[in-house]
Amino acid sequence: MHHNRQVAARWFSFVIWAAVAASAAAWVLRLAVPARPAPAHATTVDTAASARADLSRLFGVDVVPSTAPPEPAVVVNSSRFKLVGVAAARSPRGAREGVALIAVDGKPARAFRVGAVVDGDAVLQEVRARGASLGPRGGAAAISLEIPALPPPATGSLPMPAPGGMPALQTPPMQPAAPAPLMQAPQPVDAPGQPQS
């Protein structure tokens, strides 16, 4: 009995020291290997800028924008252009990098990147969340297009629930099923060449 305890204690101490040795070897290997350099395209993060961020929206305070950017003037003949859809990023560069689906003179809509010629001297200058601006290259926006508003959602009400908690379903009255035609048993067919009994 005493011998079994000594063997168990030796195995236990062996396992503990093996774990300590493995941990020490892992730390030596980690410290001995030089750190990899950062990739060339990596940039450092300014932690001070994130600490100065406005946290009022996080705590539920509605932030009212101080001033809205001025909308470009709309030209009278903008009825030639119809904005069907937009794909705009939610970043400050999004207005300069978006794509707009524009139909010109009732033709099928085509996708235009910002800076592409839409028609004549009209160039897609900006893409917003629900709109786009057209104008001459390098000039001020002359046409402002907006996506039409969606129709209001269809609303309705459910029927009042039955006393059992389930909604009352109205089902048509049951019709008696027509009787199935009787099947006749197949008649035995005599094979050719066999005598009939």
HUKA-V35077 format. One record per backbone hydrogen bond with DSSP energy under -0.5 kcal/mol. CO is the residue of the C=O (numbers start at 1). NH is the residue of the N-H. If there is no record, write none. Layout:
co->CO nh->NH
co->CO nh->NH
This chain:
co->1 nh->5
co->2 nh->6
co->3 nh->7
co->4 nh->8
co->5 nh->9
co->6 nh->10
co->7 nh->11
co->8 nh->12
co->9 nh->13
co->10 nh->14
co->11 nh->15
co->12 nh->16
co->13 nh->17
co->14 nh->18
co->15 nh->19
co->16 nh->20
co->17 nh->21
co->18 nh->22
co->19 nh->23
co->20 nh->24
co->21 nh->25
co->22 nh->26
co->23 nh->27
co->24 nh->28
co->25 nh->29
co->26 nh->30
co->27 nh->31
co->28 nh->32
co->29 nh->33
co->39 nh->42
co->45 nh->47
co->46 nh->50
co->47 nh->51
co->48 nh->52
co->50 nh->53
co->53 nh->55
co->55 nh->59
co->56 nh->61
co->57 nh->60
co->62 nh->64
co->63 nh->65
co->75 nh->78
co->76 nh->79
co->77 nh->80
co->78 nh->81
co->80 nh->105
co->82 nh->84
co->82 nh->103
co->85 nh->101
co->87 nh->99
co->91 nh->94
co->93 nh->96
co->94 nh->97
co->94 nh->98
co->95 nh->127
co->98 nh->114
co->99 nh->87
co->100 nh->102
co->100 nh->112
co->101 nh->84
co->101 nh->85
co->102 nh->110
co->103 nh->82
co->104 nh->107
co->110 nh->102
co->112 nh->100
co->113 nh->116
co->116 nh->124
co->119 nh->122
co->121 nh->123
co->122 nh->118
co->122 nh->119
co->123 nh->125
co->123 nh->135
co->124 nh->115
co->126 nh->133
co->130 nh->147
co->131 nh->128
co->132 nh->145
co->133 nh->125
co->133 nh->126
co->134 nh->142
co->134 nh->143
co->135 nh->123
co->136 nh->139
co->140 nh->136
co->142 nh->75
co->143 nh->134
co->143 nh->145
co->145 nh->132
co->160 nh->168
co->162 nh->165
co->166 nh->162
co->169 nh->171
co->188 nh->190
co->191 nh->194
